[in-house]
Amino acid sequence: MAGRINDEDVKAVRDAVPIDAVVSEYLQLRNAGGGNLKGLCPFHDEKSPSFQVSPSKGFFHCFGCQEGGDTITFVMKIDHLSFSEAVERLAGQAGITLRYEEGGYNPSHQRGERIRLVEAHKIAADWYVEQLATSAEADAGRQFLAERGFDQAAAQHFSVGYSPQGWDHLTRYLRGKGFTDKELLLSGLSQEGRRGPIDRFRGRLMWPIRDIGGDVVGFGARKLYEADNGPKYLNTPDTAIYKKSQVLYGIDLAKKDIAKASRAVVVEGYTDVMACHLAGVTTAIATCGTAFGADHIKILRRLLMDNGSARVIFTFDGDAAGQKAALRAFEDDQKFAAETYIAIAPDGMDPCDLRLAKGDEAVADLAEPRTPLFEFALRQIVSRYDLDTPAGRASALDEAAPIVARIKNSGAQHEVAVQLAGMLGILDTQFVVKRVAQLARWARDRGGKGPAPERRHQGQRYAGPPQQATSRGPALNLRNPVFATERELLKLALQRPELVSPAFDAYGVDEFTAPPYAAVRQAILDAGGAEPGVTDPQDYLVKVREAAPDDAVRAMVTELAVEAIMLHKGVKGVDEVYAGAQLVTVRRRAVERRIRDITGRLTRLGTHGDPAQLAAVQNELWVLQQYDQTLREHGAAAL
């Protein structure tokens, strides 16, 4: 074992490396007054900065989670190092040679594991760069880069390299540098072969992946030869220093500009990062073989400081995979305090292709925020449904509303809900706003776990606002005044069918907006309709119950069949006049919903729609308006 590091050398390391310089490699610091700096704590999630650094004292402290210490402590905690490893790392940055109380100078093979693995990666990265620059075999790699608009200077700026096709070139080279086979296997640079370790990466273009502190911790490798049976891109496996969900390619180059501009541009690949930076978009970063997720957000939040002007722009390919990636990113959108946007290049080109086709200016223009990510995500959801039908709008609302309900800012939530109503062509925006607010309340009541699972009755249909046929969470209050007339009409159809027949049998299932009521209407229809003048009412109800699809609907049939018909004040009795009033009210509400549907359709068609289609829709609207007026003037006689 290596001896204890000399106390004087430890002090020299502390004095040589300012704590604010070290901390600012990981998060953005701002003036906190009194000579102190503040930022978002990297050791726990917080919305406002409670992490403070005192450069004059050389200490940090978080008033939220109570973590604190000096420069060495910070490096130990942030990179999960031992005390010796942290001192060794800082000493390397400061150019200090460490002395050990036992055994003299520290032999390289006795140094901490993380330090050794990082060192192996640094040597490997330099070796790969040399191979790309000098090896004749690497011509395939140089040609690949040239075809994508990257010259030798660009390759050197991003430290792009080449791994030879042989079995163990790098392995033998690193052995010569004093690394053991165990270290090479632990690093992920080598893998077990039949006769010992062999190179993991062979015949590939190599991109070094650095952590936010600038250390090379892994590689992304691009296939160059058809004979290579491996994947197109091969990444370092998870190791003690590399976790693909916790690294962002290009973060070492972009972090200062991200903090300065309060903006980050998330692209999909290594060449996209290169293209963006060369085009002047120096805030571009990319994930490494995985979807953008919560750990990536933590990295960016520390740099963006969650200020109100921060922007995160996602650039995804316009294909189905790119759209899916965008929707995945939206799932974590609310973990940002920053505003998020999406940018898709013309013809679905990625930034690298766009730079080749249209130049640097086109790439810079792409990175300007235009479409909010939430708007893109909602439009993708809405586009899967037929918005010309009530059922289609219901399903689209059913899927989109819970997403809007997750927006934590109530003002933003209201605004997005209004936009969603416009996307769906629902003129009653307050219905959508209330629906979203209701889902948000249910989510809060459930401890932030989201809306409760949905329960549907068979035969459920949607006919437009203000019904809540697709509600999630608590069961519908079926005695709500909104549904009162539908309930009364069904009771009449079951208890006094002679008062509503034959008009009732012409009513569609979708004229009953509460799902259980629609299911009962369907059961009556399946049983043969409301039978006037039945001699055996029990037999009639048995047939309706047998036609019900499940126990819940059967129970509802029974409930409506035995519940007293509610007479309003001034109504003398259950007669044809009373029954006619219920028939007319239910029908008029259905007509009004259809009028709103068609008006919304006209809004979507706009002034640039097909003239013939516009005329047809306008004619349908006129017919319905006339029918509504007739019902209003003549009542049940118009049925």
N, C-alpha and C positions, 0 to 999 in steps of 0.2 A: 504493500500500500504506500501511496505517496505521503510524505510528511505534512505536518501542519504548515499552512502558508504563513510566512513571516509577518508579524503584526505591523511592522513598518511599511511593508509592501501593500498590505490591506489598506492602511491609511493613505498611502500614496495613490492608490486606485480611487479611493473616495474623493480625494482632493483633485485628482486629475480630470475626472469626468463629471461635469455639472449635472445635477439631478434634473434640471429643467430640460437640458439637451437630451437626456435619456428618455424622460417621460414623453417629450414632444414627438418622439419617434413612433409613439403608439396612440396618442390622442392629441386633439387640438387644445391648446392652453390659451387662456385669455387673462387679461389683467383683472385681479380681484381686489386691488387696493392694498395699501400697506406693504408694497413690495412683493406680495404673493400673487400666484397665478391659480386659475381654477379651470376645471374641465369636467366632463362626464366620467364618473368612476368606471374604470375597466374591470372592477371586481364584483360589481353588482349592477343590475338594471336600475336606472333612474331617469327621470324626465328633466330635472334641473340640476346643474352642476353643484355637487357638494364635495368634490375631490379637490383639495388644495395642495399646492407645491410652494415651498419656501426656498428659493434658490440661495438666499443668504445663509440659511441654516442647513441646507442640504437634506431636508426631510420633506415627506409628503404625508398627508392625513386625509381620510375620507370621513366627513361628519355624518355620512349615512350608514356605512357598514363598519366604521371604526378601524378599517385597515390603515396601517401607517408604518413608517420606517424611513431608512435612508436609501441611497441609490442602489446599493447591493440588495437590500430587501425587496425593492421594487422589481428588479430584474429576476430575482428568485421567484417571486409570486407570478409575474406576468408570463414568464416562460417556463415555469415549473422546473427550476434548476435547484441544485444543492448550493450551499454557501460557496464551496470551492469552485463549482462550475460558473457561478455568477461572477466571482472575482476574476476567474481566468478569462471569461468573456470580456469583461470590462478592461482588464489589463491588456488584452489583445488589441482592443480599440485604441487604447492610450499609448500603446507601444512600450509598456512596462514589462520587464522580465521579472518573473516572480521567483522568490527564494523559498525553500521549504526547510522547516526546522529539522526534519529527519530525511536523509538521503540526498541533500543538495538540491540541484535544479531538478525540476519535475520532468521525468522522461515522458515522451508523448504518449506512450502506450498506457501510462498510468493516469491520464487525465480523465475528467468526467465524461460519461457516455455521450451526453448531448453535444458537448464541445467536440468530441471526436467525430460524431456523425456529421455535424455542420462542417467541420474541417474537410472531411472526405468529400462532401458535396461541393465545396468551394474548389477543391483541387480537380474534381471531375468536371465541373463547369468550365474551368480554364482549359482543361485538356480537350473537351469537346469543341470549344471555340477555336483552338489551335488546329484541330483536325479539319474543321470547315474551311479555315483560311488557307491551309497548306496541302492537304491531302488530295491527290488526284482522284481518289475514289469518291470524294465528297462533291464531285461535279454535279451529281444528281440533286444534291441539296442546294447548291448555289443556283442551279437552273430553276428549281422550284421557287426560290425566293425571287429571282429575277423576273419570272413570269408573273409574279404578283406585285411587281413594282418596288422590290426591296433590293438595294445595292449593298456592297460590302460594308459601307459606313453604317447603314441601318442595321445590318446583322450584328456588327460590333456594338452598336449602341444598346441593343437588347440582349447582347451576349448569346446570340443564337449559335448553336454548335452542331456537330455531326458525330454520330456514334458509328464506328466502322462495323462492317458486316461479320467480322470474325467472332469466334465464340467467347474469347476472354481477354481481349486487348486491354480494356479498362481495368479488369480485375487484376491482371498481372502488373499494370502500371501502379495501382494503388497498393498492392503488396510491396512493391519496391519503395513506396513512401512510408512503409512501416505499419500499414493497417492489417489487422488480422482477418482471417476468413469470417470469423464471427461478426466482426464489425461491418464487413462488407455486406453480409446477409441481413444484419439488423438495419442497415441504412437503406435497403431496397435497391441499391445500385447493382447488386449481384443477386443471383438466385441459384438454388441448388441444382446442379447438373448430375449426370451419371457418375462423373469422376471428380466431383468437387464443384465449387462455385464457378458460374459462368456469368457473362454480362447479361443484365436484364434487357438493356436496350441495344439493338444491333441493326445497323443499316437504316438509321432514322435521323430526321432533323430534330434537334433538341432545343427546347426552350427551358431555361432555368426558372423555377418558381421560387420566389423569395417571400419570406414573411414580412410583416410590416416593419420589422427592425432592419431589414435588408439582407438577412442571412439566406443563402440558398438552402432550401429544405427539401426540394423535390424537383422532378422534371416532367414536362409534357413532351411526348415523342410522336412525331408524325411519320407514318409509313411512306416510303418512297418507291419501293420495288413491288412489282406484281407477285413475285415469288414469296413475299412476306405474307404468311397466312394469319398474322395477328390482326387486331382491330386497327382501324384507320388512325385513331389516336390512342396511345398507351400512356398511362400516368403512373407515377410512383405509387406503390401501395401504401396504405396507412402504416406509419412507423412512429417511433417515439418522438420524431420532430415534424412529421407531416401528417396532417389530417385534411383531406380534400375539402371537407365542409367548412374548414376554418381558415382557408387561404384564398386570396384573390390575386390572380396574375396581374402584374403591373402596379400593385399597390405601393411598392417601394419607390417607383418613379412618380406615381400620381399623388401620393398622400399630401405633399405640401401644397400643391395646386388645388386639391380637393378642399383642404382646410381654408385656403386663401379665398377661393371663389364660392365656397359653400355649395358646391355642385359636384356630382359624380355621374359619369356616363358608364352604364353597364352594358358591355357587348358580349358576344357569345364565344369568341375564339381568340387565340394568340395573335393570329395575323390581323384580326380586327383591332386589337389593342395597338399593334404596331402602326396600322394605317391611320388610326385616330391621332396618335401622338405625333406622327410625322405631318399630319394635316393641321396641327395646332391644337387639337383637342386633347390636352395633356392631363385631363381628369379621367381618362378611360381606364377601366379595369375589366377583368373577366373572371368567371368561375373556372375551376379546373376539373372538368369531367363530371360535374354534378350540377343540380339545379340551384339557383340562387335561393338561399334559405336564411334561417334565423341567425346563425352564427356569422354569416356575411353581413347581415344588417348591423350586428353589434360592432363590427369593425368600422363600418361607415359612420355609424352614429357617433362614435368617439371622435371622428374627424370633422363631421358636420356640425357637431355641438347642438343638434336639434333646434337651431334658431329658425325663426319663422320664414326666412327667405331661402332656406336650403332647398335644393332641387336634386332629385335623382331621376335620371332619364334612362330608360331601358330601350336598347335597340335590339329587336329580335327579327329573325327572318320572317317574311310574309307567309311562309308555308304553314301547313297544319302544325308541324312540330314547334315552329316559332310562336304561333298563337297559343299553343298549349303551355309553352314556357312562360309566356306573358301572364296567363291565367294563374299559373303556379306562383309567380312573383306577386300577383295581386292578393293571394291568400295571406301573405305576410305584410301587406301594405300598411296596415294599421300599427305595425311595430315601429314605423317611421314617424317622426314628427315632421320630417321633410315632406314636401309635395312630390308626388311621383308622376312621371309622364312616360309615354311610350312613343317611339319614333320608328317608323317602318319606311325604308327607302323605296323609291319608285321601282316597280318590277320586282319587289321583294329582295333586292340586292343587299348583301351585308356590307359593312363599311369598307372592307378590303376590295370587294368587287366594284363598289361605288367609286372608290378612289381611282381605280384603274380606268373606269368608263368615263367619269365626269370630273375627276380632279379633286384637289384638296378642298376647294371651296364647297363642293357638294357634300363632303363629309362633315365639314364644320357646320353647314346649314342643317344637316340631318340631326346633329346633336342639340339643336335649339328646341326647347320644350314646346310642344303644340297640343297633343292630345293627352289629357289626364288619363292615368292608367285605369282609374275606376270607370271612366267613360268607355274606354276600349273594351274592358272586361264585360261591362254590361251589354254593349252592342254585340259582342261575340255570343253572349247567352241569348239575347233577344233574337238574333238572326237565325237561331235554330227552330223558331216557331213561326207558325202561320198567323200573322197578326191580323189577317182579314177575318178570322173567326173568333168568336168569344172564347172557345176552349183554348185556342192558341194563345190569346192574350192572358188568359188565366194561368196557363202553365208557365209562360214567360215571367209573369209577375211572381208566381209561386217560387221560381228559382232565383230570381233577381232580388226580390225584397229582403230576404235574410242577409244577403251580401251588403246591401245598403245599410241595413240595421246594425252592421258591425262597425260602421263609422262612428268613432267616439265623440267627435265634435258635433254637438246637436245642431248648430247652425249649418255646418257642412252637410250633415245628414239630411236635413230638411231640403236643402238646395238640390242635392243629388236625387232625392225622392221626386221632386218636381220634374227634374230632367228625365227620370225614368218614366214618369207618366207620359211625357212627350214622346219618348221613344216608342212606347206601347200604343200611342194614339188614344189614351184614356183621358177624356176631357175633364173628368172629375178628379183633379189633381189632389184634392184634399183626401179622397178615398185612399190613394196610394200613400200619401204622407202619413195618414193615420195608421195604415197597415204597417208601414215601416216602423213607426214609433211604437206600435203595439209589440212587434217582434223584438224591438230593442229592450222594452220593459221586461218582457219574458226572459230575455237573455240575462239581464241584470238580476232578476229574481232567482235565476238558476245559477248565480255565481259566476256569470261570464262564460258559461259553457255553450252559449248559443241557443237558438230556438229549440223548443222541445220537439221530439219526433212527431211527425205528422200522422194523423189517423184519418183515414178516408172511409166513407161508406161507399159500397158499390152503387153504381148508377149516378155517382156524383157528376154534376154538370155545372158549368159557369155561364152566366148570361150577362155579366157586366156589373159595374158598381150599382148600388152600394152593398151588395151581398158579400159574405165572407166565406164562400164555399170552400176555399182552399186554405182555411186558417190552420196555423200551427199552434201548438200549445194547448191551453185549456179548451174544454169542449164548448161549442157554441151555446149561447143562451137562446134556446129556441122559443122562448117567450118574449124575446126582444120585439118591440113594436115594428121593427123592420120586417119581421117574419110573421107578424100576427095575422095578417089577412090570408097568407098562404096556409097557415095552420087552420084557420076557420074554414077555408074552402075545402080542405082535405077532410075535415070533420064532417062537413055537409055531404061530401061525396061518399063517405063511409056510413054515416048515420041516416042521411036523408037524400039518397041519390036521386029521387024523383024531382027534387027542387033544382038540381043543377044539370040534369041530363036533358037533352043530348049535348048541350054546349060544352060541358066539362070534357067530354071525350075528345074534343078537338084541340084541347090544350096540350102543348108540348111539354116534355119533361123539363126542358130548360126554362120554362116559365116559372119554375119553383127554384128559388135561388139558394135556399138552405139545403145542403147535401142530403140530410135525412128525409126532408120533404120531397126532394126530387126522387129519392129511392122509393118512397111510398107511392108517388104518382106513377112510377114505372111498374110497381107491383100491381096497381089497379089496372093499368093498361094490359099487362101480361095476363091478368085474370079475366080479361074480356071486356073491361070497361065498367063504368058505373051503371048498375042495372036499375032502371026506374021501376017502381011498383013491385019490388021483390016480395014474394010471399014468405020467404024464409030468410030474414036478415042474417041469421047466424051462418047459414050456408054460404051466403055471399061473402061474409067476412072470412070464413074458412078458406074460400078460394083465393082471396087476396093474400091471406097469410101464407098459404102454400106457394104462392107466386113470389113471395119475398125471398131475396137471395141469401139472407143470413138471419141469425137470431136478433141482431140489433134492429133490423128493419121490421121483423115480425113483432118485436116488442113495441116499436113505434106505431105500427098499425093498430095494435091492441089499445095503446094509450089514447090514440086519437078517436078510436071507436067508442070509448067509454067516457071520455072527457066531455063535460057539459059545453054546449055551444054558447059562446059568450055574446050576450046581447048588450049593445050599447044603450045608454040612457035615451029614452024616447022611442026605442024600437019596441013595438007591441008584441012581436013573437017571431018565431022562426018560420018565415013564409017565403014566397017567391021573390018578394021585393028585397028582403034581406039577402037571400041567396044571390039575386042578380047583382046586388051591390058588391058582394065579394068577388063574383066573376069579373065584373067590370074593372075593379081595382087591380086585381092580379094581371088582367090582360093589358090594362093601360100602362102598368109599370114595365111589363115586358116590351111593349111598343116603345116606351120612352128609352129603355135601355138600348133597343135596336137603333133608335134615332141617334143616340149618342155614339153608338158604334160606327154608324155610317158617316156622321159628322167628323169623327176622328179619322175615318178612312179618307175622307175628302181632304182633311188637313195633311195627311201623309202624301196624298197624290200631288197636292199643291197645284200651282198654276202651270206646271210644266208636264203634267201627266198626259196620257193618251186621250185625245178629245172624245173618242167614242166611249172609253171607259168612264171618263168624267161625266159624260151625259147620262150613261146608264146608272151610275151611282146617284147622281142628282135626281133622276126620275124616281128611283127607289125611295129616296128621302122624301120627295114630294108626296108619293102615295102613302107612306107611313104617317106623315103629318096630317094628311086628309083623314085617314082612318082614326087617328087619335082625336081629331076634332069631332068626328061622328060619334065616337064612344062618349066623349064629353057631353055632347048635346042630346044623344038618344039613349044612353045607358045600355042595359041588357038587350034592348030591342035590336041593337046593331050587331050583336054577336051572331 
